[in-house]
Amino acid sequence: MKVQVNEDMCEGHGKCQNAAPAVFRLREDDVSEVIVDVVPAEEVERVERAIRLCPRQAIKWVSQT
């Protein structure tokens, strides 16, 4: 599965990085980014938590094409 951060909505709270540090990181400009191409199965639950914790709802699953 793939996950995406909407950079226009992200306010850099870092909750996603705290929830799933193997998948997200906070850039120097305080915008979160995804650091993996495909989310490993063992990280799915952590990413789900990051999606729920995002105050701006800037994270979503996207289809793999």
Secondary structure by P-SEA (a helix, b strand, c coil): cbbbbcccccccccccccccccccccccccbbbbccccccccaaaaaaaaaaacccccbbbbbcc
